Amino acid sequence: MDEGALKVLFTKSLRVVVALLLMRTVYDLTLTLNLAANLPGALAALTLLALSLALLAEALGGLDLTKLTRLLAAAAVALFMFSVALSSPGSPRYGSDAMVFSRYAVDLLLSGENPYAHSMKPALTLYPIDYTWVTQTLEGGLVASYSYPALSFLIYAPAVALGATDLGFVMLGFFVLTAVLLVLETPREYRLLPVLILLLDLSIPALSYAGTHDSVWLLFLLLSMKFFNPSSARGLGLSAVMLGLSMAVKQTPWLVLPFIALWLLKEAGWRRAAGYVALASASFLAPNIPFILWSPLDWAEGVLTPLAQPLIPVGVGLVSLVYGGYVYLPRFFFAAATAAAAVAMLALYWLNLDRLKLLAWVAPPFILFFAWRSLYSYFVFFIPVAYYAVLLRVKGRV
């Protein structure tokens, strides 16, 4: 089979696989997750099913239904977001304490209060939440401080000020923007690939609605990758700003910056590396500085909660052996293992930078594999990042 035939096989098979994935999504929306409980939701599921059939027709009939599939995809997204907006608009059910705390933080801020100086416990009784996802401490209590950087709640403040009650709708918007970015960046004949990447594991869209801000920092990180160019001062500036904003949403992307600094140090010199770190840090501080000045100790205690407080061990990484009761390893072991992994990865990255450049963007899950807390979201949201990194290399932009 020649190269042309293989390309045709791949593109047509991709349509069949995505059609199957969309059918499974329809099943999950209507029966498993019960997210199509109103007319717009039912129409969204129906539109997805029609889209899957259109893809099968394209794969088997040699038809070009690009305009139809785009229309159906846009209609499905619009209908689903309308469905989400209609479902329990007055009392949304939050999927994690992070989102409940973010909502309460916005309420405090709009009342002129500093969220970092207040206990978040009242939020647990003010808003409906699945208590399975409330963060506990080893002492038997619950985490009561706001434990994320400030952009994690500031990003929702305009929507709440305008009357929105469901923060998940905002996160879902970031997920849609991420999908649009990846689709537009992908060559036309392969534009179903990002759909496959984002929907193959439904936890990505599910967590993008009811998770912990991951769809927000993900979009900023992808934009940082898009603008990153060691030979362009303007590109590096935009990239640094986007990375700083990503870091200002959640702590997970913090681990990207040291690797990018090494990349620039080796390829562009210490001035550009230092400038990038400084600009990314300034971008991170911009939304945080008012709260740092307001109450520096409260801000530091909140943002450093994952490191400073004795949280229970949980996750899918090495700590799963402890969480499952198979072995006992003290918290200090995981702190040392995580630090050692970070140092070892930085050293290996520096010594093999020509081959490992792109690893900078997906370094966090490799390090957090050894962490005391290694939630699934720490890993799965770097799959779209890895896809985009590969895409940039194929397009010759790395």
Phi and psi in degrees as a GROMACS rama.xvg file:
@    title "Ramachandran Plot"
@    xaxis  label "Phi"
@    yaxis  label "Psi"
@TYPE xy
-79.8641  175.048  ASP-2
-63.0029  -38.7328  GLU-3
-63.4249  -41.8932  GLY-4
-66.1223  -38.0236  ALA-5
-64.0478  -38.17  LEU-6
-64.3473  -42.7945  LYS-7
-63.4209  -43.3549  VAL-8
-59.3282  -43.6833  LEU-9
-64.9578  -48.3247  PHE-10
-65.1397  -39.5369  THR-11
-72.183  -39.8359  LYS-12
-64.4048  -35.4332  SER-13
-60.9326  -39.7834  LEU-14
-64.6277  -39.5054  ARG-15
-65.3064  -43.5915  VAL-16
-64.2255  -44.0933  VAL-17
-66.829  -35.4023  VAL-18
-60.3383  -44.0007  ALA-19
-61.6755  -43.7794  LEU-20
-61.409  -42.2436  LEU-21
-66.1161  -37.723  LEU-22
-63.2866  -41.5127  MET-23
-63.9493  -37.4297  ARG-24
-63.2459  -41.0684  THR-25
-59.524  -44.2671  VAL-26
-60.3941  -46.5021  TYR-27
-66.6503  -39.9681  ASP-28
-64.0934  -39.6439  LEU-29
-90.4163  -34.3585  THR-30
-113.403  -44.4014  LEU-31
-82.3278  -52.8338  THR-32
-92.1283  -13.8035  LEU-33
53.2263  44.6914  ASN-34
-98.1422  7.36339  LEU-35
-118.213  48.3247  ALA-36
-90.6427  15.3129  ALA-37
-142.913  175.621  ASN-38
-61.0386  -47.25  LEU-39
-59.6199  -36.779  PRO-40
-65.5971  -42.6342  GLY-41
-63.8237  -39.6561  ALA-42
-67.9202  -34.9268  LEU-43
-62.815  -45.4427  ALA-44
-62.8234  -41.8635  ALA-45
-63.5728  -39.5566  LEU-46
-66.7816  -38.6767  THR-47
-62.6801  -39.9495  LEU-48
-64.5704  -41.7242  LEU-49
-62.5046  -37.9786  ALA-50
-63.626  -41.0214  LEU-51
-63.8155  -38.106  SER-52
-68.3436  -36.8357  LEU-53
-63.5783  -38.5012  ALA-54
-66.0933  -38.6145  LEU-55
-64.0641  -39.9193  LEU-56
-63.4871  -39.0947  ALA-57
-63.2608  -43.4045  GLU-58
-68.059  -37.0605  ALA-59
-100.794  -22.2885  LEU-60
-105.962  -1.67562  GLY-61
67.3125  26.3646  GLY-62
-94.7045  153.125  LEU-63
-106.494  97.7857  ASP-64
-108.277  30.8477  LEU-65
-55.8874  -47.1051  THR-66
-62.6222  -40.9225  LYS-67
-66.2551  -44.9304  LEU-68
-65.6838  -37.5343  THR-69
-63.0318  -43.0421  ARG-70
-63.3317  -44.5626  LEU-71
-65.1545  -41.1711  LEU-72
-63.1743  -46.0972  ALA-73
-62.9755  -40.596  ALA-74
-65.1382  -41.2348  ALA-75
-63.0524  -43.7931  ALA-76
-62.9512  -47.4663  VAL-77
-62.2496  -43.4428  ALA-78
-65.3774  -40.3959  LEU-79
-66.6042  -42.1194  PHE-80
-66.0917  -35.9181  MET-81
-65.2  -38.5702  PHE-82
-62.3396  -44.085  SER-83
-62.6392  -41.5207  VAL-84
-63.9395  -31.9634  ALA-85
-81.7643  -25.4874  LEU-86
-76.9364  116.235  SER-87
46.5171  56.8066  SER-88
-63.313  -28.2558  PRO-89
-84.9999  -22.3036  GLY-90
-145.168  75.0995  SER-91
-64.6063  149.971  PRO-92
-102.346  114.521  ARG-93
-84.7293  146.175  TYR-94
-92.1768  -8.69776  GLY-95
-155.027  160.091  SER-96
-65.7425  -27.1076  ASP-97
-59.376  -42.6042  ALA-98
-74.5584  -37.6867  MET-99
-62.2313  -44.2808  VAL-100
-65.6251  -36.353  PHE-101
-63.6061  -43.032  SER-102
-62.536  -43.9631  ARG-103
-66.3775  -37.1585  TYR-104
-62.1781  -40.9027  ALA-105
-64.3803  -43.4825  VAL-106
-59.6676  -43.4483  ASP-107
-62.8719  -44.9664  LEU-108
-61.6905  -44.5233  LEU-109
-68.2972  -15.2617  LEU-110
-94.7651  3.69165  SER-111
86.7307  14.6361  GLY-112
-104.593  156.675  GLU-113
-90.1356  113.107  ASN-114
-58.937  -32.4206  PRO-115
-72.0352  -16.3315  TYR-116
-95.7676  1.60973  ALA-117
-117.512  149.08  HIS-118
-70.0121  141.664  SER-119
-89.5772  -2.68139  MET-120
-58.3223  -36.79  LYS-121
-57.4103  -26.9969  PRO-122
-61.5926  -30.4609  ALA-123
-69.3325  -19.6872  LEU-124
-105.306  -15.0632  THR-125
-82.5997  -29.9377  LEU-126
-128.925  144.184  TYR-127
-68.8749  136.398  PRO-128
-149.654  150.157  ILE-129
-81.7234  109.182  ASP-130
-69.4266  -6.18871  TYR-131
-60.4291  -30.3571  THR-132
-104.996  23.9379  TRP-133
-85.7745  131.537  VAL-134
-77.7616  125.829  THR-135
-106.988  160.147  GLN-136
-108.093  163.77  THR-137
-66.5466  -17.6023  LEU-138
-85.9677  0.101131  GLU-139
94.3652  0.853987  GLY-140
-98.4828  -172.337  GLY-141
-115.166  148.003  LEU-142
-65.0279  126.955  VAL-143
-117.393  -2.56152  ALA-144
-99.2435  156.307  SER-145
-78.7469  118.509  TYR-146
-114.24  28.6263  SER-147
-131.448  157.5  TYR-148
-59.9688  164.021  PRO-149
-67.1212  -30.6844  ALA-150
-65.2086  -17.5823  LEU-151
-66.3559  -22.3936  SER-152
-113.102  -27.2456  PHE-153
-61.7819  -30.7693  LEU-154
-64.0451  -23.7554  ILE-155
-96.2119  -13.7977  TYR-156
-57.6097  -45.0949  ALA-157
-59.6087  -41.7129  PRO-158
-64.2865  -43.5299  ALA-159
-66.0206  -39.8803  VAL-160
-61.8711  -29.1815  ALA-161
-87.7077  1.0382  LEU-162
109.124  -1.13708  GLY-163
-67.6132  144.209  ALA-164
-115.133  -16.8432  THR-165
-111.122  105.456  ASP-166
-66.7369  -25.4233  LEU-167
-59.7012  -29.7669  GLY-168
-64.3681  -37.3186  PHE-169
-67.6664  -45.5332  VAL-170
-61.323  -38.709  MET-171
-62.9966  -35.2422  LEU-172
-61.7697  -40.2163  GLY-173
-65.534  -36.9103  PHE-174
-62.6835  -43.2241  PHE-175
-63.7199  -42.1733  VAL-176
-63.3406  -37.0538  LEU-177
-62.1839  -44.9329  THR-178
-61.3377  -43.3298  ALA-179
-61.7163  -44.7205  VAL-180
-59.3204  -48.2293  LEU-181
-67.1316  -37.5672  LEU-182
-65.1132  -45.3996  VAL-183
-67.0869  -31.2233  LEU-184
-78.2622  -20.4929  GLU-185
-84.2783  137.152  THR-186
-52.5125  145.078  PRO-187
-52.6338  -43.9728  ARG-188
-70.9342  -11.8823  GLU-189
-117.451  19.7717  TYR-190
-71.1513  -4.5422  ARG-191
-81.3056  -14.5043  LEU-192
-59.6683  -49.4398  LEU-193
-63.2185  -29.2108  PRO-194
-62.5049  -43.7383  VAL-195
-62.1246  -44.832  LEU-196
-61.2569  -41.7954  ILE-197
-83.7743  -21.8522  LEU-198
-114.055  -10.1682  LEU-199
-59.2819  -39.7431  LEU-200
-109.378  108.135  ASP-201
-67.7505  -7.21683  LEU-202
-66.604  -25.3749  SER-203
-65.6653  -55.1579  ILE-204
-66.6036  -32.6386  PRO-205
-65.0513  -46.2844  ALA-206
-70.1773  -22.7863  LEU-207
-72.4801  -13.1568  SER-208
-105.214  -37.2457  TYR-209
-127.101  24.4177  ALA-210
-99.744  -134.41  GLY-211
-132.985  61.3937  THR-212
69.9304  9.94439  HIS-213
-65.3176  -36.6998  ASP-214
-67.3621  -22.8078  SER-215
-75.323  -53.8523  VAL-216
-67.0304  -29.5572  TRP-217
-60.5269  -45.9206  LEU-218
-62.3994  -43.984  LEU-219
-63.0149  -38.4277  PHE-220
-66.7236  -41.2311  LEU-221
-63.4345  -38.4707  LEU-222
-66.4662  -36.2842  LEU-223
-61.1742  -41.7348  SER-224
-64.5385  -40.06  MET-225
-60.4764  -41.9595  LYS-226
-87.4521  -12.6955  PHE-227
-64.9252  123.058  PHE-228
-155.035  103.782  ASN-229
-56.729  -22.418  PRO-230
-94.3299  0.958703  SER-231
-122.426  116.771  SER-232
-63.9426  -40.2456  ALA-233
-66.4105  -44.0936  ARG-234
-61.9494  -42.6775  GLY-235
-64.6796  -37.3887  LEU-236
-62.3687  -47.0763  GLY-237
-63.6583  -40.7409  LEU-238
-62.2217  -43.5993  SER-239
-63.1873  -41.4316  ALA-240
-61.8071  -44.918  VAL-241
-65.829  -39.8806  MET-242
-65.4982  -40.4619  LEU-243
-61.2301  -39.7387  GLY-244
-67.0349  -37.9341  LEU-245
-60.7558  -43.348  SER-246
-67.3112  -25.4818  MET-247
-79.9631  -5.36095  ALA-248
-94.9544  -44.2864  VAL-249
-152.907  157.234  LYS-250
-74.3524  -23.5258  GLN-251
-52.3451  -46.5322  THR-252
-70.6873  -7.4043  PRO-253
-55.3396  -34.3291  TRP-254
-71.143  -11.5142  LEU-255
-73.6977  -37.9975  VAL-256
-57.8046  -45.1475  LEU-257
-59.8529  -35.1713  PRO-258
-71.3793  -40.4784  PHE-259
-63.655  -38.0951  ILE-260
-61.4923  -42.688  ALA-261
-65.0772  -40.7968  LEU-262
-56.2846  -49.4236  TRP-263
-70.5908  -36.3341  LEU-264
-59.0583  -40.5626  LEU-265
-80.1663  -33.8426  LYS-266
-99.0365  -28.6068  GLU-267
-125.118  -3.22194  ALA-268
94.6544  164.778  GLY-269
-69.5038  -28.5817  TRP-270
-64.6923  -47.7708  ARG-271
-68.0912  -36.313  ARG-272
-63.3273  -46.7553  ALA-273
-65.2494  -39.7369  ALA-274
-63.3537  -39.8189  GLY-275
-64.7547  -47.1277  TYR-276
-61.6762  -41.7055  VAL-277
-64.2952  -43.7993  ALA-278
-69.9508  -39.7025  LEU-279
-63.0302  -40.5758  ALA-280
-65.3937  -40.1125  SER-281
-64.8249  -39.8503  ALA-282
-65.2277  -37.8907  SER-283
-64.59  -42.3843  PHE-284
-73.7175  -27.741  LEU-285
-51.382  -52.0711  ALA-286
-77.4695  -16.1889  PRO-287
-93.2628  -25.6377  ASN-288
-59.604  -36.6042  ILE-289
-59.4595  -36.5318  PRO-290
-80.5522  -29.1204  PHE-291
-65.5084  -44.4064  ILE-292
-69.6677  -34.3754  LEU-293
-63.7673  -47.6737  TRP-294
-160.142  87.4805  SER-295
-58.9553  -39.2552  PRO-296
-68.4158  -43.0061  LEU-297
-62.97  -41.6979  ASP-298
-62.7825  -47.2965  TRP-299
-63.5696  -43.1938  ALA-300
-63.2123  -37.1016  GLU-301
-70.4123  -52.8932  GLY-302
-66.5967  -29.7775  VAL-303
-94.7205  13.5839  LEU-304
-51.2132  -44.6085  THR-305
-59.4426  -25.6991  PRO-306
-96.3611  -34.9761  LEU-307
-90.1146  -30.3094  ALA-308
-95.8512  148.711  GLN-309
-79.3574  74.7584  PRO-310
-76.1645  154.227  LEU-311
-68.4317  148.895  ILE-312
-74.5734  134.117  PRO-313
-160.428  148.174  VAL-314
148.079  -177.271  GLY-315
-107.904  -1.75317  VAL-316
-84.634  -150.679  GLY-317
-57.0001  -32.6394  LEU-318
-65.9799  -14.31  VAL-319
-60.3576  -27.2276  SER-320
-68.1921  -33.2107  LEU-321
-77.4427  -46.049  VAL-322
-60.5969  -34.443  TYR-323
-82.537  -4.79291  GLY-324
80.9937  16.7232  GLY-325
-82.4279  -35.1364  TYR-326
-140.343  164.391  VAL-327
-117.126  123.403  TYR-328
-134.273  131.631  LEU-329
-69.0588  161.6  PRO-330
-59.5584  -35.312  ARG-331
-60.1587  -36.197  PHE-332
-58.4747  -43.3966  PHE-333
-70.9882  -35.0488  PHE-334
-63.2377  -44.4943  ALA-335
-67.0678  -41.0529  ALA-336
-65.141  -40.0073  ALA-337
-65.823  -44.4488  THR-338
-63.2616  -42.6478  ALA-339
-64.0904  -39.9971  ALA-340
-63.5177  -40.6395  ALA-341
-64.0873  -45.8078  ALA-342
-64.6749  -44.2904  VAL-343
-63.1069  -41.7662  ALA-344
-65.8671  -40.54  MET-345
-63.1121  -41.291  LEU-346
-65.7262  -46.4733  ALA-347
-63.5066  -37.3418  LEU-348
-64.2144  -43.9354  TYR-349
-64.2629  -41.7266  TRP-350
-75.0269  -23.2029  LEU-351
-125.993  35.1728  ASN-352
-60.3337  -36.1032  LEU-353
-58.2202  -34.362  ASP-354
-94.2293  -21.9074  ARG-355
-114.11  15.3529  LEU-356
-47.2778  -52.0413  LYS-357
-68.5394  -15.0071  LEU-358
-62.6302  -21.6502  LEU-359
-54.0929  -40.2999  ALA-360
-74.7712  -21.1591  TRP-361
-119.546  23.7653  VAL-362
-65.8065  -37.0989  ALA-363
-51.8019  -48.4078  PRO-364
-63.7909  -29.8797  PRO-365
-65.1319  -37.2469  PHE-366
-78.9016  -43.2348  ILE-367
-73.1577  -8.21421  LEU-368
-55.9723  -30.6539  PHE-369
-97.1165  3.21299  PHE-370
-79.7873  159.125  ALA-371
-63.4366  -31.9683  TRP-372
-127.121  117.516  ARG-373
-134.586  68.9583  SER-374
-63.3298  155.448  LEU-375
-57.523  -35.2121  TYR-376
-64.023  -24.1172  SER-377
-65.5626  -19.5639  TYR-378
-106.561  -51.6322  PHE-379
-66.5376  -28.731  VAL-380
-76.6775  -5.92744  PHE-381
-91.4286  -2.84365  PHE-382
-66.0749  -47.9606  ILE-383
-60.8402  -33.3326  PRO-384
-64.5763  -44.2786  VAL-385
-63.1897  -41.2572  ALA-386
-60.1087  -45.7203  TYR-387
-66.388  -35.9709  TYR-388
-62.6337  -44.6805  ALA-389
-62.3022  -42.0085  VAL-390
-61.1298  -42.7331  LEU-391
-64.0666  -37.6404  LEU-392
-66.7125  -44.6023  ARG-393
-61.5785  -35.7696  VAL-394
-81.7984  1.64098  LYS-395
74.1121  23.8755  GLY-396
-99.3158  10.5526  ARG-397
